[in-house]
Amino acid sequence: RSATTSPGEPSSFDFLPALKVEDLPGVLRDRDPDILHFAAHGDNSSLSLADEAGNPVALTAEMLVAFLPRERTPRIIYLNACNSHGIAKALVVSGPVDIAIGSTAPITNRTARAAAVAFYESLLAGETVGVAFAACQSMIRLLAGNKASAKIYTSPGVDLSAEVMHRVPTIVAEFDSGKPKPGADNHYRLNLGLLGCPPTTVQIVFFTNDET
């Protein structure tokens, strides 16, 4: 587990290469991820994972849904696999998942990686899921020569243009009244605040007229 260097709310990534499919249910319960990312081979109906003996097994959307903790499912499931959009759609239509992403055709490892990097870098910059997905989709189309793309599926009521997974600090200011007027010293009163920080953040604001 490694913390990101992006400012704002704390984030971490758990990388689990060569995860045995037998361990998947326990990992989902223990890690409790906001985003679940699969990097695997895939087709229209399943992802190809491996069991403890190293044998390939086919993980369908129905099976994956059965492994998800009911009390708190991942907000996003990203299937970084060839022809995985059908599985992504099934996760949302018949499962408890609110947002799922899949590709529409075979893609190379290089394309899959570049698209994922574009998606997560955008999220960590504080962009909405809609903006991040647009970057991901454009990267796939660019590197695949428009022979492949990505699709995103959402449950009813989910607004991708308002869905933010990672907030970065933003300084906000407003006048003390609706119709600001300068005081006797010809200065205006402002209220300052800071958004997008952990609740334990201590904010100190000071001013100086020292131009150096």
Secondary structure as UniProt FT lines:
FT   STRAND          2..3
FT   STRAND          12..13
FT   TURN            17..18
FT   HELIX           21..23
FT   HELIX           24..31
FT   STRAND          35..39
FT   STRAND          41..42
FT   STRAND          46..50
FT   TURN            52..53
FT   STRAND          56..60
FT   HELIX           61..67
FT   TURN            70..71
FT   STRAND          76..80
FT   TURN            82..83
FT   HELIX           85..93
FT   STRAND          99..103
FT   HELIX           109..124
FT   TURN            125..126
FT   HELIX           129..143
FT   TURN            144..146
FT   STRAND          150..154
FT   TURN            156..157
FT   TURN            160..162
FT   STRAND          170..175
FT   TURN            184..185
FT   STRAND          190..195
FT   TURN            199..200
//
